[in-house]
Every structure is written in C-alpha cells, then in structure tokens.
Amino acid sequence: MKDIFQLLKFTFQERRKLILSFLFTLFVAFFTYVFVNLVQPIVDMLLKLGPEVPVEKARFLDFIFRYVKEDQYTLVLPLLLVVVLFGKGIFTFLSSFFMKSIGLKVSKKLRDDLSEHIMYQSADYFDRMATGELMSRMTNDVDKIQEAVSGSMGNIIRETFIIFALLIGIFLIDWHLALVSFIITPLAVIPLAVFSRELKKKGRLNQIRMADIYKILHETITGNKIVKAFTMEKFELKKFFQATKNYFRTSLKLAWIGSLSSPFMEFLGGLVGAFILYVGTTRITQGFISPGDFAAFMMALFYMYTPIKKISNANVVIQQGVVCFERISEILESKPKIIEHDRVYLLPPVRGHVRFENVSFSYNENIHVLYDVDFEILPKEKVALIGLSGAGKTTIVNLISRFYETTSGRILIDGIDIRDVSLSSLRKQIGLVTQELILFNDTVRNNIAYGLDDTPMEKILDAAKASEAHGFISKLPEGYETQIGERGGLLSIGQRQRLAIARALLKNPPILVLDEATSSLDSKSEKLIQVAVENVMKDRTTFVIAHRLSTIRNTDKILVLDNGKIVEVGSHRELYKENGIYRKLYDLQFPEEKEVLN
C-alpha cells in the first residue's frame, strides 16, 4: 500500500489536470446513473407493465416526466437517451484525455529525474550497475508506470465514481433489495487481495527478467566484434533465448492470474444476480416496487459489474506499475558517494601544483588499491605513472578528478583541498583523454567542441591541428560536419584518439590526464599521437599513463607504482641506473637496446 500511495503522491503533482479529470468523471458517473434510470419509465410507461405504484414513491426522473404528457413519451424518451449517451461520451473523452496527459507528464518527469539522478551519480555507481539494467528501468519500467497512470488509474477513478453513482441509484430504488444484494459481495475481497499480492510479486520478477534481456542485448550489440571474432554467435543467442524464455514464463504466470481475476468476478456477479432475481420478483409481487423499478435495479446491478471487471483488470496493470515504481525509486533514492558539502566554493584558475598527502583508497573492505601515496607535482611538470596492471595508476588520476573519494589522506591543487571546491569547477580545469575512448554519434566538430557549442571554428581548427587530426578530418566526406557513428565507429582507433586529444586541448585545462593515449596503435599512428601529445603537454601539468615506456622517456618525472604504493621516483635516466622495477620493465620492452648512461 505504501508504494501505491507514493505513486499517487507523484501523480498528484499534476493537481489541476487531476481535478479536471475528477470533475469530468463525476459527470460520466452522473450520465451513467441517468442512463440506467431511463429503464424504469421505458418499462413502466411504454410497456404498461405491473400494478400501479403508489404516488408517494419518488423517482429521480420525476422532475422531468411530471411536465411530459403521456402521448409525448415516445418522443421524449429517445431524445433523452441520445442526450444522455452524448453527454456520457463527451465527458468520458475529456476524463480519459486528461488522465492520459497526466500519465505522459508523469513518465516525462520520471525519465527526466532518472536521467538527472544517474548523471550526477559517482563513478562507483556505474561500476556496480549494468547499463542494460539502467536502460530497462528508464524505458520499460517508465512505460509500465505511464500505462498504469494514463489508463488503469483513470479507469479505477472513473469506474469507482460510476459504481458509487449506481449504488446511490439502487438504494433509492429499493434499499431493502440493495442490502440483500450485498450479502455475497464481501466474498470478492479475499480473492482480490490474493490476486493483488501475486500480481505484485510476479510483476517484479517479470521486470527483472526484462532487465536481463536489456543487459544481454546491450552486451552483445556493443561487443559484437568480439562475439564475431570468437564465433560465439550461438553462445550469445543461447543466453538471449534463455532470457526471453524466462521472461515468457513469468509473463505467462501474470497472464494466468490476470485472466483468472475477471471471470471470477463475473461469476460472483452471476451469483449475486441469481439471488437478487429471486428476491426481486418477490418484492414485485408484494407491490413494493414496479417491474420498471426492478428492471432499473437489475440493470444498475449488472452495469455495476462492468466497472468492477474494469477495476479488476486495471488492478493487474496498477500492480505492475507499482512494482516498476519501486524499481525506479531504488535508483532515485540512491545517494552518490561524492557529495559536495555546504561550504564548497569555486576553484579559482590554478597553475597545476598537485599534491597527494598520504592518500589511501579502497573500492570496498576487500579491494585495497592505494596505500599512503605521497608525492608532489610542480606546475607544468610532465609526470608519467607506470606499473603493472592493477598497480593503481588509473586510480590516481581518477582521484585527481574526484571520480572517487579517497579513503584517507588529502589531494591538494595549488594548496586547495579538492573536497572544498565544487566538482564542476574542479573538473573544468582538468582535461582527460581516457583509455576507453568515448566519442558520440555526432559530427567531428561537435565531438571536438563537446559541451562548448559557441566555440568559434578557428579554435576547433587549432585544436585539431595541434592534435594532428586536421589532416584526416579534411579528407572525410563532409569534413568537420561528418557523422562518425556510435562511439566513433566509422574512424580508426588512431583517428579516434586524436579527436579525443583535440577535445581535451580545446578545453585548454591547466591540468591534463592522458590515460594510455597511445595504446593499440601501429607505429605510424603512434608517431602521430606522440606529436599530438607533445603539443598538448606544453605549458600545463600533465599526467601520462602508458604501457609503452618509449613514450614517457622525456617526461620530467616518473612515478613507479607496485601493489598500490609508489616504489620509485625519478627521471628515465635516474630510474634506469637504480636497476629496480623500472629498469626491469624497460628491458622487457626493449631487450635489444643498450642504454649508455653516464
């Protein structure tokens, strides 16, 4: 119930449209009530059935028919029927339209809130959450909520008002008969509660199954080259078929429960109808009601089970919507680990003096990455970080940008603790070329000027030339307006890396991070990248992570990491003389070289 109220609370944000929808729904209920009451004069006045009913028995339509002559009934009743049906249709349309508009607005707001919340999550969140899972919640789950609000919630409100109007009607016709008719009704509460509980449980499982499908799809589509290279098409299809099979099974159980609820309610309605038929005929013979009254009563009663059936069907969708809202709430309630405190201020323009003071970091209690790392980088120094995979190189540069929070220790830039400044002002002064090249399905120009739409073309050209990218861009079909495909798939790896470097260079940051900028390249491309790297490193503090040690020999300082600790610090020549880890790594890569060191 708590989750339903939360969903209703979210829906009530659209108060004006909701009030209008309620108002129109009241008119729908009113016209439905009038429509049912038209049966009494049709039966009693037109068909002339049954004994005369005492004058003291008042009816809803008396205020109309007391002014209508008997010979006018054949004209007035059809006209009244047309007016009632037209009015009911108009207000049903308006009520439905406003509820659907509320559903669309709710789904838009949910997607916007999810997107904003996910966008500002810390990096560790994306380490834990699968992309397909997030996509499933932002698309499939939100669609289910929209369906619940637009159609099912509107149906429940409308049909509830109609039931209420019909209840008033049958009590006005004969309250004795109305009380008798509801003896069996409470029996419907127990199975409806069971159906709701099972629908919610199976609905949640169904959404998890759909998320599995999204995850497999995302992995196989983004990793299609690996799948093909290892001829694992059948293996991936087997996983996908199993996921769709699991989804089919849970969907089938949902369909079974949903299909069972409606006929069960109809059966209860039939029991009530049979019982009322017996009691009602007795009331007619005793002269308490006319045949027209009983016909209107029975029509109202059976008409009541149509909304009950719709409410039962809507309950299936509502329960699925509640489950989806639970899943979305899990994301909206998750808190980022990187939080700005209340007293943060904008980081002023910096020179690039970086200081690590006894910094330790661990992803969790079991995975420790850095231990008491302590070093200082002066402004405009070129620093290389080397070490075996898992030594902590990338973690260090991630901590500088505050993608993760240090477990202990401080990181200072120009003497300022990075925790005391806003994240945006910090990251604006750090350029990043990541090991995993991230380009967007857009033009070359927009990828270089990412987030800087008002950048003059001259600056974009300068950045492209400095990164050795202008040459190949000029040869593209539409030059800088060429679409490069998803993740830059229409370009070579070297071209993508040069675009990434151009993007970082255009930002003109005082601190630059190059994470494996020359990985996976042929010798020609590597030379071009090295020239580009030398261009972008000028007059800025630069951190370079590279497995190819030939690319870092000219850096001012080399930090050698091993098992999360800095074990060696110095220039290329100094470290080579020490005959430590650096020399061993260098000799492994260049066994044919004989260093001549004085």
C-alpha positions as CSV (number, residue, x, y, z in Angstrom):
1,M,0.0,0.0,0.0
2,K,2.9,2.3,0.8
3,D,4.2,2.1,-2.8
4,I,0.7,2.8,-4.2
5,F,0.4,5.9,-2.1
6,Q,3.9,7.0,-3.3
7,L,2.8,6.6,-6.9
8,L,-0.4,8.5,-6.2
9,K,1.6,11.2,-4.5
10,F,3.8,11.5,-7.5
11,T,0.7,11.7,-9.7
12,F,-0.9,14.4,-7.5
13,Q,1.8,16.8,-8.7
14,E,-0.4,17.3,-11.7
15,R,-3.2,18.7,-9.5
16,R,-5.0,20.9,-12.0
17,K,-5.4,18.2,-14.6
18,L,-6.3,15.7,-12.0
19,I,-9.1,17.9,-10.6
20,L,-10.4,18.4,-14.1
21,S,-10.3,14.7,-14.7
22,F,-12.2,14.1,-11.5
23,L,-14.8,16.7,-12.4
24,F,-15.4,15.2,-15.8
25,T,-15.5,11.7,-14.3
26,L,-18.3,12.9,-11.9
27,F,-20.3,13.9,-15.0
28,V,-19.6,10.5,-16.5
29,A,-21.0,8.9,-13.4
30,F,-24.0,11.2,-13.4
31,F,-24.9,10.4,-17.0
32,T,-24.4,6.7,-16.3
33,Y,-26.8,7.0,-13.4
34,V,-29.4,8.8,-15.6
35,F,-29.0,6.2,-18.4
36,V,-29.7,3.4,-16.0
37,N,-32.8,5.2,-14.5
38,L,-34.2,5.6,-18.0
39,V,-35.1,1.9,-17.9
40,Q,-37.9,2.4,-15.4
41,P,-40.1,4.8,-17.4
42,I,-39.4,2.8,-20.6
43,V,-40.6,-0.4,-18.9
44,D,-43.5,1.1,-16.8
45,M,-44.8,3.8,-19.1
46,L,-44.2,2.5,-22.6
47,L,-44.8,-1.2,-22.0
48,K,-47.6,-0.6,-19.3
49,L,-46.4,-3.5,-17.1
50,G,-47.2,-4.2,-13.5
51,P,-49.5,-2.7,-10.9
52,E,-49.9,1.0,-10.2
53,V,-47.1,2.2,-8.0
54,P,-48.1,4.4,-5.0
55,V,-47.7,8.1,-5.8
56,E,-45.6,8.7,-2.6
57,K,-42.7,6.7,-4.2
58,A,-40.4,9.4,-5.6
59,R,-38.0,8.7,-8.6
60,F,-35.0,10.6,-9.9
61,L,-36.6,11.4,-13.3
62,D,-39.9,12.6,-11.8
63,F,-38.8,16.2,-12.2
64,I,-38.8,15.7,-16.0
65,F,-41.8,13.4,-16.5
66,R,-44.2,15.5,-14.4
67,Y,-44.1,18.0,-17.2
68,V,-44.4,15.5,-20.0
69,K,-47.7,14.2,-21.3
70,E,-48.2,10.5,-21.8
71,D,-48.5,10.8,-25.5
72,Q,-45.1,12.6,-25.7
73,Y,-43.2,9.7,-24.0
74,T,-42.3,8.1,-27.4
75,L,-40.6,11.3,-28.5
76,V,-39.1,12.5,-25.2
77,L,-37.5,9.1,-24.1
78,P,-35.5,8.6,-27.3
79,L,-34.3,12.2,-27.2
80,L,-33.4,11.9,-23.6
81,L,-31.5,8.7,-24.3
82,V,-29.5,10.4,-27.1
83,V,-28.6,13.4,-24.9
84,V,-27.5,11.1,-22.0
85,L,-25.3,9.0,-24.3
86,F,-23.8,12.0,-26.0
87,G,-23.1,13.7,-22.6
88,K,-21.6,10.5,-21.2
89,G,-19.4,10.1,-24.3
90,I,-18.1,13.7,-24.2
91,F,-17.2,13.6,-20.6
92,T,-15.6,10.1,-20.9
93,F,-13.4,11.5,-23.7
94,L,-12.4,14.5,-21.6
95,S,-11.7,12.4,-18.5
96,S,-9.7,9.9,-20.4
97,F,-7.7,12.6,-22.3
98,F,-6.7,14.4,-19.1
99,M,-5.7,11.2,-17.4
100,K,-3.5,10.2,-20.4
101,S,-1.9,13.6,-20.4
102,I,-1.1,13.2,-16.7
103,G,0.4,9.8,-17.4
104,L,2.6,11.3,-20.2
105,K,3.7,14.1,-17.9
106,V,4.5,11.7,-15.1
107,S,6.5,9.5,-17.4
108,K,8.4,12.5,-18.8
109,K,9.2,13.8,-15.3
110,L,10.3,10.3,-14.2
111,R,12.6,9.9,-17.1
112,D,14.0,13.4,-16.6
113,D,14.5,12.8,-12.9
114,L,16.1,9.4,-13.5
115,S,18.4,10.9,-16.2
116,E,19.5,13.8,-13.9
117,H,19.9,11.5,-10.9
118,I,22.0,9.0,-12.9
119,M,24.0,11.7,-14.5
120,Y,25.2,13.0,-11.1
121,Q,26.0,9.6,-9.6
122,S,29.6,8.9,-8.6
123,A,31.8,6.7,-10.8
124,D,31.4,3.7,-8.4
125,Y,27.7,3.6,-9.2
126,F,28.3,2.8,-12.8
127,D,30.9,0.1,-11.7
128,R,28.0,-1.7,-9.9
129,M,25.0,-1.0,-12.2
130,A,24.8,-2.7,-15.6
131,T,24.0,-0.4,-18.5
132,G,21.2,-2.7,-19.7
133,E,19.6,-2.6,-16.2
134,L,19.5,1.2,-16.2
135,M,18.1,1.3,-19.7
136,S,15.4,-1.1,-18.7
137,R,14.3,1.0,-15.8
138,M,14.4,4.2,-17.8
139,T,12.3,2.7,-20.7
140,N,10.3,-0.4,-19.9
141,D,9.6,0.4,-16.3
142,V,8.6,4.0,-17.0
143,D,6.3,2.8,-19.8
144,K,4.6,0.5,-17.4
145,I,4.0,3.4,-15.0
146,Q,2.7,5.6,-17.8
147,E,0.3,2.8,-18.7
148,A,-0.8,2.4,-15.1
149,V,-1.4,6.2,-14.6
150,S,-2.8,7.0,-18.1
151,G,-5.2,4.1,-18.5
152,S,-5.6,2.0,-15.4
153,M,-5.6,4.7,-12.7
154,G,-8.0,6.7,-14.8
155,N,-10.2,3.6,-15.2
156,I,-10.2,2.9,-11.5
157,I,-11.2,6.5,-10.6
158,R,-13.9,6.7,-13.3
159,E,-15.3,3.3,-12.6
160,T,-15.3,3.9,-8.9
161,F,-17.4,7.0,-9.3
162,I,-19.7,5.1,-11.6
163,I,-20.1,2.3,-9.0
164,F,-20.8,4.9,-6.4
165,A,-23.5,6.6,-8.5
166,L,-25.1,3.2,-9.3
167,L,-25.0,2.3,-5.6
168,I,-26.9,5.5,-4.8
169,G,-29.3,4.6,-7.5
170,I,-30.1,1.1,-6.3
171,F,-30.6,2.3,-2.7
172,L,-33.0,4.9,-3.9
173,I,-35.0,2.3,-5.9
174,D,-35.3,-0.2,-3.0
175,W,-32.9,-0.1,-0.1
176,H,-34.1,-3.4,1.2
177,L,-33.3,-5.1,-2.0
178,A,-29.9,-3.3,-2.2
179,L,-28.9,-4.5,1.3
180,V,-29.8,-8.1,0.4
181,S,-27.8,-7.9,-2.8
182,F,-24.6,-7.1,-1.0
183,I,-24.7,-10.2,1.3
184,I,-22.4,-12.1,-1.1
185,T,-20.2,-9.1,-2.2
186,P,-17.6,-9.3,0.7
187,L,-16.6,-12.7,-0.7
188,A,-14.9,-10.8,-3.5
189,V,-12.4,-9.1,-1.2
190,I,-10.4,-12.2,-0.2
191,P,-9.6,-13.4,-3.8
192,L,-9.0,-9.9,-5.0
193,A,-6.4,-9.4,-2.2
194,V,-4.7,-12.7,-3.2
195,F,-4.7,-11.7,-6.9
196,S,-3.1,-8.3,-6.0
197,R,-0.3,-9.9,-3.9
198,E,0.5,-12.5,-6.6
199,L,0.4,-9.9,-9.3
200,K,2.8,-7.6,-7.5
201,K,5.2,-10.5,-6.8
202,K,5.2,-11.9,-10.3
203,G,5.2,-8.4,-11.8
204,R,8.5,-7.5,-10.0
205,L,10.0,-10.8,-11.2
206,N,8.9,-10.0,-14.7
207,Q,10.6,-6.6,-14.7
208,I,13.8,-8.3,-13.5
209,R,13.6,-10.7,-16.4
210,M,13.1,-7.9,-18.9
211,A,16.1,-6.1,-17.4
212,D,18.1,-9.3,-18.1
213,I,17.1,-9.1,-21.8
214,Y,18.2,-5.5,-22.0
215,K,21.6,-6.4,-20.4
216,I,22.3,-9.2,-22.8
217,L,21.2,-7.1,-25.8
218,H,23.5,-4.2,-24.7
219,E,26.5,-6.5,-24.2
220,T,26.1,-8.4,-27.5
221,I,25.5,-5.2,-29.5
222,T,28.3,-3.2,-28.1
223,G,30.6,-6.2,-28.1
224,N,29.6,-7.5,-31.5
225,K,33.2,-7.6,-32.9
226,I,34.4,-9.8,-30.0
227,V,31.3,-12.1,-30.5
228,K,32.1,-12.5,-34.1
229,A,35.9,-12.8,-33.6
230,F,35.3,-15.7,-31.2
231,T,32.4,-17.1,-33.3
232,M,30.2,-17.0,-30.2
233,E,27.0,-16.1,-32.0
234,K,25.3,-19.4,-30.9
235,F,26.5,-19.0,-27.4
236,E,25.1,-15.4,-27.1
237,L,21.9,-16.5,-28.8
238,K,21.5,-19.3,-26.3
239,K,21.8,-16.8,-23.5
240,F,19.3,-14.5,-25.1
241,F,16.9,-17.3,-25.8
242,Q,17.1,-18.4,-22.2
243,A,16.4,-14.8,-21.0
244,T,13.4,-14.5,-23.3
245,K,12.2,-17.9,-22.2
246,N,12.4,-16.8,-18.5
247,Y,10.5,-13.6,-19.4
248,F,7.9,-15.7,-21.3
249,R,7.3,-17.9,-18.3
250,T,6.8,-15.1,-15.8
251,S,4.6,-13.3,-18.3
252,L,2.6,-16.4,-18.7
253,K,2.0,-16.6,-15.0
254,L,1.0,-12.9,-14.9
255,A,-1.4,-13.6,-17.8
256,W,-2.9,-16.6,-16.0
257,I,-3.5,-14.6,-12.8
258,G,-4.9,-11.6,-14.8
259,S,-7.1,-13.7,-16.9
260,L,-8.5,-15.6,-13.9
261,S,-9.4,-12.5,-12.0
262,S,-12.0,-11.2,-14.5
263,P,-14.1,-14.4,-14.9
264,F,-14.0,-14.9,-11.2
265,M,-15.5,-11.5,-10.6
266,E,-18.1,-12.2,-13.3
267,F,-19.0,-15.5,-11.6
268,L,-19.6,-13.6,-8.3
269,G,-21.7,-11.2,-10.2
270,G,-23.8,-14.1,-11.6
271,L,-24.3,-15.4,-8.1
272,V,-25.5,-12.0,-6.9
273,G,-27.8,-11.7,-10.0
274,A,-29.4,-15.0,-9.4
275,F,-30.0,-14.3,-5.8
276,I,-31.4,-10.8,-6.5
277,L,-33.7,-12.1,-9.2
278,Y,-35.4,-14.4,-6.7
279,V,-35.7,-11.7,-4.0
280,G,-36.7,-9.0,-6.6
281,T,-39.6,-11.0,-8.0
282,T,-40.9,-11.4,-4.5
283,R,-40.8,-7.6,-3.9
284,I,-42.7,-7.0,-7.2
285,T,-45.5,-9.5,-6.3
286,Q,-45.8,-7.8,-2.8
287,G,-46.2,-4.4,-4.5
288,F,-43.1,-2.7,-3.1
289,I,-41.6,-1.9,-6.5
290,S,-42.8,-1.9,-10.1
291,P,-41.4,-4.0,-12.9
292,G,-39.7,-0.9,-14.2
293,D,-38.0,-0.3,-10.8
294,F,-36.8,-3.8,-10.7
295,A,-35.6,-3.6,-14.3
296,A,-33.6,-0.4,-13.5
297,F,-32.3,-2.1,-10.3
298,M,-31.1,-5.1,-12.2
299,M,-29.6,-3.1,-14.9
300,A,-27.7,-0.9,-12.4
301,L,-26.6,-4.0,-10.6
302,F,-25.3,-5.8,-13.7
303,Y,-24.0,-2.5,-15.0
304,M,-22.0,-2.2,-11.8
305,Y,-20.1,-5.4,-12.5
306,T,-18.7,-3.9,-15.8
307,P,-16.8,-1.2,-13.8
308,I,-15.8,-3.9,-11.2
309,K,-14.4,-6.0,-14.0
310,K,-12.5,-3.0,-15.4
311,I,-11.2,-2.2,-11.9
312,S,-10.0,-5.8,-11.6
313,N,-8.2,-5.6,-15.0
314,A,-6.8,-2.2,-14.1
315,N,-5.5,-3.7,-10.8
316,V,-3.3,-6.0,-12.9
317,V,-1.6,-3.0,-14.6
318,I,-1.6,-0.9,-11.4
319,Q,0.3,-3.7,-9.6
320,Q,2.9,-3.9,-12.4
321,G,3.2,-0.1,-12.3
322,V,3.7,-0.1,-8.6
323,V,6.5,-2.7,-9.0
324,C,8.1,-0.6,-11.7
325,F,7.8,2.5,-9.4
326,E,9.6,0.5,-6.7
327,R,12.5,-0.3,-9.1
328,I,12.7,3.4,-10.2
329,S,12.6,4.6,-6.6
330,E,15.6,2.4,-5.8
331,I,17.6,4.5,-8.3
332,L,16.1,7.8,-7.2
333,E,16.8,7.1,-3.5
334,S,20.4,6.0,-4.2
335,K,22.9,8.6,-2.9
336,P,26.1,9.5,-4.7
337,K,29.3,8.8,-2.7
338,I,30.9,12.0,-3.9
339,I,28.9,14.7,-2.1
340,E,29.7,18.4,-2.0
341,H,29.4,19.9,1.5
342,D,27.5,23.1,2.1
343,R,30.6,25.4,2.2
344,V,32.2,24.5,-1.2
345,Y,33.4,27.3,-3.4
346,L,34.5,27.7,-7.0
347,L,38.1,26.6,-7.6
348,P,40.0,29.7,-8.9
349,P,42.2,29.4,-12.0
350,V,45.1,27.1,-11.0
351,R,48.7,26.8,-12.0
352,G,48.7,23.0,-11.7
353,H,50.5,22.3,-8.5
354,V,49.3,18.9,-7.4
355,R,50.0,17.3,-4.0
356,F,49.0,13.9,-2.7
357,E,49.3,13.7,1.1
358,N,49.3,10.1,2.4
359,V,46.4,9.1,0.2
360,S,44.8,5.7,0.5
361,F,41.9,4.3,-1.4
362,S,39.8,1.1,-1.5
363,Y,36.7,0.2,-3.5
364,N,35.4,-1.7,-0.6
365,E,36.7,-3.5,2.5
366,N,38.2,-6.3,0.4
367,I,39.7,-4.4,-2.5
368,H,42.5,-2.1,-1.5
369,V,44.1,-0.1,-4.3
370,L,46.4,2.6,-2.9
371,Y,48.4,2.7,0.4
372,D,49.7,6.1,1.8
373,V,50.6,7.5,-1.6
374,D,52.6,10.7,-1.2
375,F,54.0,12.9,-4.0
376,E,54.2,16.4,-5.3
377,I,54.0,17.6,-8.9
378,L,55.0,21.2,-9.7
379,P,53.2,23.4,-12.2
380,K,53.8,22.5,-15.8
381,E,55.7,19.3,-14.9
382,K,55.2,16.2,-17.1
383,V,54.7,13.2,-14.9
384,A,54.5,9.5,-16.0
385,L,52.7,6.8,-14.0
386,I,53.9,3.3,-14.7
387,G,53.4,-0.1,-13.2
388,L,51.8,-3.4,-13.9
389,S,48.1,-3.7,-14.4
390,G,46.2,-3.1,-11.1
391,A,49.1,-1.2,-9.6
392,G,46.8,1.9,-9.1
393,K,47.8,4.2,-12.0
394,T,44.4,5.0,-13.3
395,T,43.0,5.2,-9.7
396,I,45.4,8.1,-9.0
397,V,44.2,10.2,-11.9
398,N,40.6,9.3,-11.2
399,L,41.1,10.6,-7.7
400,I,42.5,13.9,-9.0
401,S,39.2,14.5,-10.9
402,R,37.4,13.3,-7.8
403,F,35.6,10.5,-9.6
404,Y,36.1,8.5,-6.4
405,E,36.6,9.7,-2.8
406,T,39.9,9.0,-1.0
407,T,39.6,6.6,1.9
408,S,42.2,8.7,3.8
409,G,44.6,11.5,3.1
410,R,44.2,14.7,1.1
411,I,44.7,15.8,-2.5
412,L,45.6,19.5,-3.0
413,I,45.7,21.5,-6.1
414,D,47.6,24.8,-5.6
415,G,47.3,24.2,-1.9
416,I,43.5,23.8,-2.0
417,D,41.8,20.6,-0.8
418,I,39.8,19.4,-3.8
419,R,37.0,18.4,-1.3
420,D,36.5,22.1,-0.5
421,V,35.6,23.2,-4.1
422,S,32.7,22.4,-6.4
423,L,33.0,19.3,-8.6
424,S,32.2,21.3,-11.8
425,S,34.9,24.0,-11.1
426,L,37.4,21.3,-10.4
427,R,36.7,19.2,-13.5
428,K,36.6,22.2,-15.8
429,Q,40.3,22.7,-15.1
430,I,41.3,19.1,-15.8
431,G,41.5,17.7,-19.3
432,L,41.0,14.0,-19.8
433,V,41.9,11.5,-22.5
434,T,40.8,8.2,-21.2
435,Q,42.0,4.7,-22.0
436,E,38.5,3.9,-23.2
437,L,37.8,6.3,-26.0
438,I,34.4,7.9,-25.6
439,L,33.1,9.6,-28.7
440,F,29.5,10.4,-29.6
441,N,27.3,9.6,-32.6
442,D,27.6,13.2,-33.9
443,T,29.7,15.3,-36.2
444,V,33.5,15.6,-35.9
445,R,33.1,19.3,-34.9
446,N,30.6,18.6,-32.1
447,N,32.8,15.8,-30.7
448,I,35.8,18.2,-30.5
449,A,33.7,21.0,-29.1
450,Y,31.8,18.8,-26.8
451,G,29.7,20.9,-24.4
452,L,31.1,24.1,-26.0
453,D,28.6,24.9,-28.7
454,D,29.6,28.6,-29.0
455,T,33.2,27.8,-29.7
456,P,34.5,29.6,-32.8
457,M,35.5,27.4,-35.7
458,E,39.0,28.8,-35.6
459,K,39.7,27.4,-32.1
460,I,38.4,24.0,-33.2
461,L,40.7,24.0,-36.2
462,D,43.6,25.0,-34.0
463,A,42.9,22.1,-31.6
464,A,42.5,19.7,-34.5
465,K,45.8,20.8,-36.0
466,A,47.7,20.6,-32.7
467,S,46.4,17.0,-32.2
468,E,47.4,16.0,-35.7
469,A,43.8,15.4,-36.6
470,H,43.1,18.1,-39.1
471,G,44.7,16.1,-42.0
472,F,42.4,13.1,-41.8
473,I,39.4,15.3,-41.0
474,S,39.9,17.3,-44.2
475,K,39.7,14.1,-46.2
476,L,36.4,13.0,-44.7
477,P,33.3,13.3,-47.0
478,E,31.9,16.3,-45.2
479,G,35.0,17.4,-43.3
480,Y,34.2,18.6,-39.8
481,E,30.4,18.0,-40.3
482,T,30.9,14.3,-41.0
483,Q,29.0,11.9,-38.7
484,I,31.4,9.5,-37.1
485,G,28.9,6.8,-35.9
486,E,28.3,5.3,-32.5
487,R,31.4,5.6,-30.3
488,G,33.3,6.9,-33.4
489,G,33.0,3.5,-35.1
490,L,33.5,5.0,-38.6
491,L,37.0,6.1,-37.7
492,S,40.2,4.2,-37.0
493,I,41.5,3.9,-33.4
494,G,44.3,6.4,-34.1
495,Q,41.8,8.9,-35.5
496,R,39.5,8.5,-32.6
497,Q,42.4,9.1,-30.2
498,R,43.5,12.2,-32.0
499,L,39.9,13.5,-31.8
500,A,39.9,12.8,-28.0
501,I,43.1,14.7,-27.7
502,A,41.7,17.6,-29.7
503,R,38.7,17.7,-27.4
504,A,40.9,17.9,-24.3
505,L,43.1,20.5,-25.9
506,L,40.2,22.7,-26.8
507,K,39.2,22.8,-23.2
508,N,42.7,24.3,-22.5
509,P,43.0,23.0,-19.0
510,P,45.9,23.7,-16.7
511,I,46.0,20.0,-15.7
512,L,45.9,17.2,-18.3
513,V,45.5,13.5,-17.9
514,L,46.5,11.1,-20.7
515,D,45.5,7.6,-19.9
516,E,47.0,5.1,-22.3
517,A,46.8,7.7,-25.2
518,T,49.0,5.6,-27.5
519,S,47.6,2.1,-26.8
520,S,46.7,-0.3,-29.6
521,L,48.3,1.7,-32.4
522,D,50.5,0.9,-35.3
523,S,53.9,2.6,-35.4
524,K,52.8,5.3,-37.9
525,S,49.7,6.2,-35.8
526,E,51.8,6.1,-32.7
527,K,54.2,8.7,-34.0
528,L,51.3,11.0,-34.9
529,I,49.8,10.6,-31.5
530,Q,53.2,11.3,-29.9
531,V,53.5,14.5,-31.8
532,A,50.0,15.4,-30.7
533,V,50.7,14.5,-27.1
534,E,53.8,16.7,-27.1
535,N,51.7,19.6,-28.5
536,V,49.0,19.3,-25.8
537,M,51.5,18.9,-22.9
538,K,53.1,22.3,-23.5
539,D,52.7,24.7,-20.6
540,R,50.4,22.5,-18.5
541,T,50.8,20.0,-15.7
542,T,50.4,16.6,-17.4
543,F,49.9,13.1,-16.0
544,V,50.7,10.4,-18.5
545,I,49.8,6.7,-18.1
546,A,51.4,4.5,-20.7
547,H,52.5,0.9,-21.0
548,R,54.8,1.8,-23.8
549,L,57.8,3.2,-22.0
550,S,59.2,4.7,-25.1
551,T,56.5,7.4,-24.9
552,I,57.5,8.7,-21.5
553,R,61.3,8.9,-21.6
554,N,61.2,12.7,-22.0
555,T,58.8,13.3,-19.1
556,D,60.2,15.4,-16.1
557,K,59.3,12.7,-13.5
558,I,58.3,9.1,-13.5
559,L,56.3,7.5,-10.6
560,V,56.6,3.7,-10.5
561,L,53.7,2.0,-8.7
562,D,53.7,-1.5,-7.4
563,N,50.8,-3.0,-5.4
564,G,49.3,0.4,-4.6
565,K,52.5,2.0,-3.5
566,I,55.0,4.4,-5.1
567,V,58.2,2.5,-5.0
568,E,60.4,4.6,-7.3
569,V,60.5,8.3,-8.3
570,G,62.8,10.0,-10.8
571,S,63.6,10.7,-14.4
572,H,64.1,7.9,-17.0
573,R,67.9,8.0,-16.7
574,E,67.8,8.1,-12.9
575,L,65.5,5.2,-12.6
576,Y,67.3,3.1,-15.2
577,K,70.5,3.5,-13.2
578,E,68.8,2.2,-10.0
579,N,68.3,-1.2,-11.5
580,G,64.9,-1.5,-10.0
581,I,61.4,-2.2,-11.2
582,Y,61.5,0.5,-13.9
583,R,64.7,-0.9,-15.4
584,K,63.2,-4.4,-15.5
585,L,60.1,-3.2,-17.2
586,Y,62.1,-1.2,-19.7
587,D,64.5,-4.0,-20.5
588,L,61.5,-6.4,-21.1
589,Q,60.1,-4.0,-23.7
590,F,63.5,-3.1,-25.3
591,P,65.9,-6.0,-24.9
592,E,67.8,-5.0,-27.9
593,E,68.7,-1.6,-26.6
594,K,71.8,-0.9,-24.6
595,E,71.5,2.2,-22.6
596,V,74.6,4.4,-22.4
597,L,74.3,6.2,-19.1
598,N,77.0,8.4,-17.6
